[in-house]
Amino acid sequence: MDTSSTRLSLPSEPRAFGFFVDGAFVPAGPREVFERRSPGHDVPVTRIPKCTTGDLDMAVDAARAAFDDRRWSGLGGQARAAVLLKAGALIRERAEEIAYFETLENGKPISQARGEVAGCADMFDYASGLARSLHGDSFNNLGDGMLGLVTREPVGVVGIITPWNFPFLILCERVPYVLASGCTIVAKPSEVTSATTLILAEILTEAGLPDGCMNVVTGSGSTIGQALIEHPKVDMLSFTGSTAVGRRVVEAAGRTNFKKLGLELGGKNPQIVFADADLDDAADGVAFGIAFNTGQCCVSGSRLIVERPVADAFAQKVRDKLSRAVVGDPLDEATQIGAITTDAQNATILSYIEKGQAEGARLICGGTALDFGRGQYIAPTVFGDVTADMAIAREEIFGPVLTVMPFDTVEEAIAMANDTDYGLAASVWTKNIDKALMVTRRVQAGRFWVNTTLAGGPELPLGGFKQSGWGREAGMYGVEEYTQVKSVHVEIGKRTPWIA
């Protein structure tokens, strides 16, 4: 690829990967291979093995052995931290390669992919410190004859199932924290975006992670993903995806060993804009919130709830912003909005746009597929005259489609924001700090932004309320999520006999 140009070149032929078990790549061999075509260019870019359930058993057995013999969990925090720090440095060394394959398989702009990879390296740096600071508690108040201790222990073998919208970012919101806790991993990426997960496994081995502690199996969710969820030797499962699939994960996990679950699921996230906000700044934030990653983002701000006196004018500001966003080739460094990742998602988004018009919503802008000769693109779309009973206002579209609904009072804005089955994220835009804090406290969302949106970093936890998931990722909470708490009672001195 020619990094001197503002537009990177496509690969001359697709790159073939194996899957990764016990510290090494396993060639595809006689297995079927999935050939991924770039959604932005419609050319083949990677070839990934379709693993069998036997391959999954091999990966789980490797992770199980690595955990049970304590080659990783038995190390001190200093040793684990050193591996995580080295992995962060190696991610930076290979950042361009990772971003390139992330863009090729996903369709996101290369500039966005580079930013995400840099953030992922930072997560490994931060988690390295958590590996040294993870601790328990003590109770010295049980009397002279007893000391109480509370210890945290790694939960064991963790299965990680990641989606196609942020293949590397979501993986790195989990892996360094899981490893900091002392657990071992079997990861199953989406079959359409597997390359960067496999690259991370290679990086971790080079960083000094013991063999068997990071394994990657590739293939379909219905076969390999389902088998990982139900596997009796997996102690915990982290799943990121839709709420509908999340329900099936809960059912399947309970059929074998009642494994612990961490779930980050769907969202229908409100952006509340008050008339006293900096409306130009808010319009830019709202446009970013719906168009980032072409709206294929679980925390996308897809519901604009705006104070009535400025509602029409503000919707036009958002329209004007989106009209100037650069949609196009994901390998062009000037591109801000790339391609839709899968054929199925492209069809889903277009069907919701048709449904919104059929239900009587007014199309303010967008609403069409864009033809660049190859690839699949959709213009950022804004609907006005939306009512709460419309499908576009209630269901997660997972695309660049924004609905606009006006409100009159703070209480009404809060009620509208909470009128959803989801509770993943929310934003409020206002110059009034009292108003901002009131809304922040009362809107049901796991992540909340004031006068910004989609901001984040490794320090703060990620997760949802209501049907948006269970548990938390990232921060110290993200390490503790992958531990179990043990109470220890230590008798001091001679025990009082029960039988004299």
C-alpha positions as CSV (number, residue, x, y, z in Angstrom):
1,M,0.0,0.0,0.0
2,D,1.2,3.5,-0.8
3,T,1.1,5.5,2.4
4,S,2.5,8.6,0.6
5,S,-0.8,9.1,-1.2
6,T,-4.0,10.4,0.5
7,R,-5.8,7.3,-0.8
8,L,-4.3,3.9,0.1
9,S,-4.2,1.2,-2.6
10,L,-6.1,-2.0,-2.4
11,P,-4.3,-5.3,-1.9
12,S,-3.2,-7.1,-5.0
13,E,-4.7,-10.3,-3.6
14,P,-6.5,-11.3,-0.4
15,R,-4.5,-12.1,2.6
16,A,-4.9,-15.7,3.9
17,F,-5.1,-16.2,7.7
18,G,-5.2,-19.3,9.9
19,F,-6.9,-19.5,13.2
20,F,-4.9,-19.2,16.4
21,V,-4.5,-21.8,19.2
22,D,-1.9,-22.4,21.9
23,G,0.4,-19.7,20.7
24,A,0.5,-20.4,17.0
25,F,-1.5,-20.0,13.8
26,V,-3.2,-23.2,12.5
27,P,-3.4,-23.2,8.7
28,A,-6.9,-23.5,7.1
29,G,-5.8,-26.8,5.5
30,P,-8.8,-28.8,4.3
31,R,-11.3,-26.5,6.0
32,E,-13.7,-24.3,4.1
33,V,-12.5,-20.7,3.8
34,F,-14.6,-17.5,4.0
35,E,-13.5,-14.9,1.4
36,R,-14.2,-11.4,2.7
37,R,-15.0,-8.7,0.1
38,S,-14.4,-5.1,1.0
39,P,-17.8,-3.4,1.5
40,G,-16.3,-0.2,0.2
41,H,-14.8,-1.6,-3.0
42,D,-16.4,-5.1,-3.6
43,V,-13.0,-6.8,-4.0
44,P,-11.7,-9.8,-2.0
45,V,-9.4,-8.7,0.8
46,T,-9.0,-11.6,3.3
47,R,-9.5,-15.4,3.5
48,I,-10.5,-16.8,6.9
49,P,-10.9,-20.4,7.9
50,K,-14.4,-21.7,8.8
51,C,-13.5,-23.5,12.0
52,T,-15.2,-26.7,13.1
53,T,-16.5,-27.4,16.6
54,G,-13.5,-29.7,16.9
55,D,-11.3,-26.7,16.4
56,L,-13.2,-24.9,19.1
57,D,-12.7,-27.8,21.5
58,M,-9.0,-27.6,20.8
59,A,-8.9,-23.8,21.5
60,V,-10.9,-24.2,24.7
61,D,-8.7,-27.1,25.9
62,A,-5.6,-24.9,25.4
63,A,-7.2,-22.1,27.3
64,R,-8.3,-24.4,30.1
65,A,-4.9,-26.0,30.4
66,A,-3.2,-22.6,30.5
67,F,-5.6,-21.4,33.2
68,D,-5.5,-24.5,35.4
69,D,-1.7,-24.8,35.5
70,R,-1.5,-21.2,36.5
71,R,1.1,-20.2,33.9
72,W,-0.7,-16.8,33.7
73,S,-3.0,-16.5,36.7
74,G,-0.1,-17.5,39.0
75,L,2.1,-14.7,37.9
76,G,2.3,-11.5,39.9
77,G,0.8,-8.3,38.7
78,Q,4.2,-6.9,37.7
79,A,4.8,-9.7,35.3
80,R,1.3,-9.4,33.8
81,A,1.7,-5.7,33.5
82,A,4.9,-6.1,31.6
83,V,3.2,-8.2,28.9
84,L,0.3,-5.8,28.5
85,L,2.7,-2.8,28.2
86,K,4.7,-4.6,25.5
87,A,1.5,-5.5,23.7
88,G,0.5,-1.8,23.7
89,A,3.9,-0.9,22.2
90,L,3.6,-3.6,19.5
91,I,0.1,-2.4,18.6
92,R,1.6,1.0,17.9
93,E,4.3,-0.5,15.8
94,R,1.8,-2.3,13.7
95,A,-0.9,0.4,13.8
96,E,-1.0,1.1,10.1
97,E,-1.4,-2.6,9.2
98,I,-4.2,-3.1,11.8
99,A,-6.0,0.1,10.6
100,Y,-5.7,-1.0,7.0
101,F,-7.3,-4.4,7.5
102,E,-9.9,-2.9,9.8
103,T,-10.9,-0.5,7.0
104,L,-10.8,-3.2,4.3
105,E,-13.0,-5.6,6.1
106,N,-15.4,-3.2,7.9
107,G,-15.6,-0.2,5.5
108,K,-14.9,2.5,8.1
109,P,-12.7,5.4,7.0
110,I,-9.0,4.8,7.4
111,S,-8.6,8.0,9.5
112,Q,-11.2,6.6,12.0
113,A,-9.5,3.2,12.1
114,R,-6.2,4.8,12.9
115,G,-7.7,6.7,15.8
116,E,-9.3,3.6,17.1
117,V,-6.1,1.6,17.0
118,A,-4.3,4.3,18.9
119,G,-7.0,4.2,21.6
120,C,-6.6,0.4,21.8
121,A,-2.9,0.7,22.5
122,D,-3.8,3.1,25.3
123,M,-6.2,0.5,26.8
124,F,-3.4,-2.0,27.1
125,D,-1.2,0.7,28.8
126,Y,-4.0,1.5,31.3
127,A,-4.9,-2.2,32.0
128,S,-1.2,-2.9,32.8
129,G,-1.5,-0.6,35.8
130,L,-4.8,-2.3,36.9
131,A,-3.0,-5.7,36.8
132,R,-0.8,-4.4,39.7
133,S,-3.6,-2.6,41.6
134,L,-6.3,-5.3,41.6
135,H,-6.8,-6.1,45.3
136,G,-9.3,-7.4,47.9
137,D,-10.2,-6.3,51.4
138,S,-9.7,-7.2,55.0
139,F,-11.8,-7.1,58.1
140,N,-9.9,-6.6,61.3
141,N,-13.1,-6.0,63.3
142,L,-14.2,-9.6,63.9
143,G,-12.7,-9.9,67.4
144,D,-9.3,-11.0,68.7
145,G,-9.9,-14.6,67.5
146,M,-10.7,-14.0,63.8
147,L,-9.3,-12.2,60.8
148,G,-11.5,-11.8,57.7
149,L,-10.1,-11.5,54.2
150,V,-11.8,-10.9,50.8
151,T,-9.8,-12.0,47.8
152,R,-10.5,-11.6,44.1
153,E,-9.6,-14.5,41.9
154,P,-9.8,-14.7,38.1
155,V,-13.0,-16.4,36.9
156,G,-11.2,-18.8,34.6
157,V,-11.6,-19.3,30.8
158,V,-13.4,-16.4,29.2
159,G,-15.1,-16.6,25.8
160,I,-15.3,-13.3,23.9
161,I,-17.7,-12.9,21.0
162,T,-17.3,-9.6,19.2
163,P,-19.3,-7.9,16.4
164,W,-18.4,-6.5,13.0
165,N,-18.9,-2.8,13.7
166,F,-15.8,-2.2,15.8
167,P,-13.8,-5.4,15.5
168,F,-10.6,-4.2,17.1
169,L,-11.9,-1.5,19.4
170,I,-14.5,-3.7,21.1
171,L,-12.0,-6.5,21.4
172,C,-9.5,-4.2,23.1
173,E,-12.2,-2.9,25.5
174,R,-12.1,-6.5,26.8
175,V,-8.9,-8.4,26.2
176,P,-6.4,-6.3,28.3
177,Y,-8.8,-6.2,31.2
178,V,-9.5,-9.9,31.0
179,L,-5.8,-10.7,30.9
180,A,-5.1,-8.2,33.8
181,S,-7.4,-10.3,36.0
182,G,-5.5,-13.4,35.2
183,C,-8.0,-15.2,33.0
184,T,-7.4,-16.9,29.7
185,I,-9.3,-16.3,26.5
186,V,-11.0,-17.9,23.5
187,A,-12.2,-15.2,21.1
188,K,-14.7,-15.5,18.3
189,P,-14.8,-12.5,16.0
190,S,-17.4,-11.8,13.4
191,E,-16.8,-14.0,10.3
192,V,-16.8,-10.8,8.2
193,T,-14.2,-8.9,10.3
194,S,-11.7,-11.5,11.7
195,A,-8.3,-10.2,10.5
196,T,-7.5,-7.7,13.3
197,T,-8.4,-10.2,16.1
198,L,-6.0,-12.7,14.6
199,I,-3.3,-10.0,14.4
200,L,-3.8,-9.2,18.1
201,A,-3.3,-12.8,19.1
202,E,0.0,-12.8,17.2
203,I,1.0,-9.5,19.0
204,L,0.2,-10.9,22.4
205,T,2.3,-13.9,21.9
206,E,5.2,-11.8,20.7
207,A,4.7,-9.6,23.8
208,G,5.3,-12.6,26.0
209,L,1.8,-13.9,26.8
210,P,2.2,-17.6,27.6
211,D,0.9,-20.1,25.0
212,G,-2.8,-21.0,25.4
213,C,-3.8,-17.7,27.1
214,M,-5.2,-16.1,23.9
215,N,-6.9,-18.3,21.3
216,V,-9.0,-17.2,18.3
217,V,-11.5,-19.4,16.5
218,T,-13.1,-18.1,13.3
219,G,-16.4,-19.0,11.6
220,S,-20.1,-18.4,11.8
221,G,-21.9,-17.2,14.9
222,S,-24.6,-19.9,14.5
223,T,-22.0,-22.7,14.6
224,I,-18.8,-21.6,16.4
225,G,-20.4,-18.8,18.4
226,Q,-23.2,-21.0,19.6
227,A,-20.8,-23.8,20.6
228,L,-18.6,-21.3,22.5
229,I,-21.6,-20.0,24.4
230,E,-22.6,-23.5,25.4
231,H,-19.2,-25.0,26.0
232,P,-19.0,-26.5,29.5
233,K,-15.3,-25.7,29.9
234,V,-15.8,-21.9,29.4
235,D,-16.4,-20.2,32.8
236,M,-17.6,-16.8,31.5
237,L,-18.8,-15.3,28.2
238,S,-18.5,-11.7,27.0
239,F,-20.9,-11.0,24.2
240,T,-21.4,-7.8,22.2
241,G,-24.3,-7.6,19.8
242,S,-28.0,-7.1,19.4
243,T,-30.5,-7.5,22.3
244,A,-32.4,-10.2,20.4
245,V,-29.3,-12.3,20.1
246,G,-28.3,-11.4,23.7
247,R,-31.5,-13.1,24.9
248,R,-30.5,-16.3,23.1
249,V,-27.1,-16.1,24.7
250,V,-28.7,-16.0,28.2
251,E,-30.8,-19.0,27.4
252,A,-27.9,-21.0,25.9
253,A,-25.4,-20.2,28.7
254,G,-27.8,-21.6,31.2
255,R,-28.1,-25.0,29.5
256,T,-24.6,-26.1,30.4
257,N,-22.7,-24.7,33.4
258,F,-24.5,-21.4,34.2
259,K,-21.5,-19.5,33.1
260,K,-21.2,-15.9,34.1
261,L,-22.2,-13.4,31.4
262,G,-21.1,-9.9,30.3
263,L,-23.5,-8.5,27.7
264,E,-23.2,-5.2,25.8
265,L,-26.4,-5.1,23.7
266,G,-28.5,-2.7,21.6
267,G,-29.2,1.0,22.0
268,K,-31.7,3.6,20.9
269,N,-29.8,6.5,22.4
270,P,-31.2,10.0,22.9
271,Q,-29.5,13.3,22.3
272,I,-31.4,16.0,24.2
273,V,-30.8,19.6,23.0
274,F,-32.1,22.6,24.9
275,A,-32.6,26.0,23.4
276,D,-29.9,27.5,25.6
277,A,-27.2,25.2,24.1
278,D,-24.5,26.4,21.8
279,L,-26.6,25.2,18.8
280,D,-23.8,25.3,16.3
281,D,-21.6,23.1,18.5
282,A,-24.6,20.9,19.3
283,A,-25.4,20.4,15.6
284,D,-21.9,19.3,14.9
285,G,-22.0,16.9,17.8
286,V,-25.4,15.5,16.8
287,A,-24.2,15.0,13.2
288,F,-21.1,13.2,14.5
289,G,-23.2,11.1,16.9
290,I,-25.4,9.7,14.1
291,A,-22.9,9.5,11.3
292,F,-19.7,8.2,13.0
293,N,-19.0,4.6,11.8
294,T,-21.9,5.2,9.3
295,G,-24.3,5.0,12.3
296,Q,-23.3,1.4,12.9
297,C,-22.6,2.1,16.5
298,C,-24.4,0.8,19.5
299,V,-24.0,4.1,21.3
300,S,-25.0,6.1,18.2
301,G,-27.2,9.1,19.1
302,S,-30.1,8.2,16.9
303,R,-33.0,10.0,18.7
304,L,-32.7,13.8,18.6
305,I,-35.0,15.3,21.3
306,V,-34.9,19.0,20.8
307,E,-36.6,21.9,22.6
308,R,-39.6,23.1,20.5
309,P,-38.8,26.8,19.9
310,V,-35.5,25.8,18.1
311,A,-36.5,22.4,16.8
312,D,-37.0,23.3,13.1
313,A,-34.0,25.6,12.9
314,F,-31.8,23.0,14.7
315,A,-32.8,20.2,12.4
316,Q,-31.7,22.4,9.5
317,K,-28.4,23.0,11.1
318,V,-27.9,19.2,11.5
319,R,-28.9,18.8,7.8
320,D,-26.4,21.4,6.7
321,K,-23.6,19.7,8.7
322,L,-24.4,16.3,7.3
323,S,-24.5,17.7,3.7
324,R,-20.9,18.7,4.1
325,A,-19.7,15.4,5.5
326,V,-17.4,13.6,3.1
327,V,-18.9,10.2,2.1
328,G,-16.8,7.9,0.0
329,D,-13.9,5.5,-0.4
330,P,-12.8,4.3,3.1
331,L,-9.2,4.2,2.0
332,D,-9.2,8.0,1.2
333,E,-7.9,9.9,4.1
334,A,-10.4,12.7,3.5
335,T,-13.4,10.4,3.9
336,Q,-15.5,10.9,7.0
337,I,-18.3,8.4,6.3
338,G,-17.5,5.1,4.8
339,A,-19.4,2.0,3.6
340,I,-22.1,-0.1,5.1
341,T,-20.3,-3.2,6.4
342,T,-22.6,-6.0,5.2
343,D,-25.2,-6.6,2.5
344,A,-27.8,-7.6,5.1
345,Q,-27.2,-4.4,7.2
346,N,-27.4,-2.2,4.0
347,A,-30.8,-3.8,3.2
348,T,-32.0,-3.3,6.8
349,I,-31.2,0.4,6.9
350,L,-32.9,1.0,3.5
351,S,-35.9,-0.9,4.7
352,Y,-36.2,1.3,7.8
353,I,-35.9,4.5,5.6
354,E,-38.8,3.2,3.5
355,K,-40.8,2.3,6.6
356,G,-40.3,5.8,8.1
357,Q,-41.7,7.4,5.0
358,A,-44.6,4.9,4.9
359,E,-45.4,5.7,8.5
360,G,-45.6,9.4,7.7
361,A,-42.3,10.8,8.9
362,R,-41.0,13.8,6.8
363,L,-37.6,13.2,5.1
364,I,-35.4,16.2,5.9
365,C,-32.3,14.9,4.1
366,G,-30.7,11.7,2.7
367,G,-32.9,8.6,2.4
368,T,-31.0,7.1,-0.5
369,A,-28.3,4.7,-1.4
370,L,-25.2,6.4,-3.0
371,D,-23.7,5.0,-6.1
372,F,-19.9,5.3,-6.4
373,G,-19.6,2.6,-8.9
374,R,-18.8,-0.1,-6.4
375,G,-19.3,-0.7,-2.7
376,Q,-22.4,0.1,-0.6
377,Y,-23.1,3.5,0.8
378,I,-26.1,5.3,2.3
379,A,-26.5,9.1,2.6
380,P,-27.0,10.3,6.2
381,T,-30.7,10.6,6.7
382,V,-32.8,12.8,9.0
383,F,-36.5,12.4,9.6
384,G,-38.9,15.1,11.0
385,D,-42.5,14.8,12.2
386,V,-41.6,11.6,14.0
387,T,-44.0,10.2,16.6
388,A,-43.0,7.9,19.5
389,D,-45.0,4.9,18.0
390,M,-43.1,4.8,14.8
391,A,-40.6,1.9,14.2
392,I,-37.9,4.4,13.3
393,A,-38.3,6.0,16.7
394,R,-38.3,2.8,18.7
395,E,-36.2,0.1,17.0
396,E,-32.5,0.1,16.6
397,I,-31.7,0.8,13.0
398,F,-27.9,0.6,13.2
399,G,-27.3,3.0,10.4
400,P,-27.0,6.8,9.7
401,V,-30.7,7.5,10.4
402,L,-31.7,10.3,12.8
403,T,-35.2,10.9,14.1
404,V,-36.3,14.4,15.4
405,M,-38.9,14.9,18.1
406,P,-39.6,18.2,19.9
407,F,-40.3,18.7,23.6
408,D,-41.6,21.6,25.7
409,T,-40.4,21.0,29.3
410,V,-37.4,19.3,31.1
411,E,-39.8,16.7,32.5
412,E,-41.1,15.9,29.0
413,A,-37.5,15.6,27.6
414,I,-36.5,13.1,30.4
415,A,-39.7,11.1,29.9
416,M,-39.1,10.9,26.1
417,A,-35.5,9.9,26.6
418,N,-36.5,7.1,28.9
419,D,-39.4,5.9,26.7
420,T,-37.4,3.0,25.3
421,D,-36.5,-0.6,26.1
422,Y,-32.8,0.4,25.9
423,G,-30.4,2.2,28.2
424,L,-27.0,2.2,26.7
425,A,-26.0,5.9,26.2
426,A,-27.4,9.4,26.1
427,S,-26.2,13.0,25.6
428,V,-27.5,16.4,26.7
429,W,-26.6,19.8,25.3
430,T,-27.1,22.9,27.4
431,K,-25.2,25.7,29.0
432,N,-27.2,25.4,32.2
433,I,-25.2,23.1,34.6
434,D,-28.2,22.6,36.9
435,K,-30.3,21.4,34.0
436,A,-27.5,19.2,32.7
437,L,-27.0,17.5,36.1
438,M,-30.8,17.0,36.6
439,V,-31.0,15.3,33.2
440,T,-27.9,13.3,33.8
441,R,-29.2,11.9,37.0
442,R,-32.6,10.9,35.7
443,V,-32.0,9.6,32.2
444,Q,-31.5,5.8,32.3
445,A,-28.2,5.1,30.5
446,G,-25.0,3.5,31.3
447,R,-22.9,6.2,29.5
448,F,-23.8,9.8,29.5
449,W,-22.2,12.8,27.8
450,V,-22.7,16.5,28.5
451,N,-22.1,18.9,25.6
452,T,-20.3,16.2,23.8
453,T,-20.9,12.7,22.5
454,L,-19.1,9.4,21.8
455,A,-16.2,10.5,24.0
456,G,-14.4,7.9,26.0
457,G,-11.2,6.3,27.2
458,P,-9.9,3.4,29.2
459,E,-10.6,4.8,32.6
460,L,-14.4,4.9,32.6
461,P,-16.6,1.8,32.5
462,L,-18.9,0.8,29.5
463,G,-22.2,-0.9,29.8
464,G,-26.0,-0.4,29.7
465,F,-29.2,-0.2,31.7
466,K,-32.4,-2.1,31.0
467,Q,-32.2,-4.3,27.8
468,S,-28.9,-2.8,26.8
469,G,-26.9,-5.4,28.8
470,W,-25.3,-6.8,31.9
471,G,-22.0,-5.9,33.6
472,R,-19.3,-3.4,32.8
473,E,-16.2,-3.3,30.6
474,A,-13.1,-1.1,30.9
475,G,-11.7,0.7,33.9
476,M,-11.2,-1.1,37.2
477,Y,-14.8,-2.3,36.9
478,G,-13.8,-4.1,33.7
479,V,-11.1,-6.0,35.5
480,E,-13.3,-6.8,38.5
481,E,-15.9,-8.1,36.1
482,Y,-13.7,-11.1,35.3
483,T,-13.0,-12.0,38.9
484,Q,-14.8,-13.9,41.6
485,V,-14.9,-12.8,45.2
486,K,-13.9,-15.2,47.9
487,S,-14.4,-14.7,51.7
488,V,-11.7,-16.1,53.9
489,H,-12.0,-16.6,57.7
490,V,-8.7,-17.0,59.6
491,E,-8.9,-18.3,63.2
492,I,-6.3,-16.7,65.4
493,G,-4.9,-18.7,68.3
494,K,-6.6,-21.8,69.8
495,R,-10.1,-22.6,68.6
496,T,-12.9,-22.9,71.2
497,P,-13.8,-26.6,71.0
498,W,-17.3,-27.6,69.9
499,I,-17.1,-30.9,71.8
500,A,-15.4,-30.6,75.1
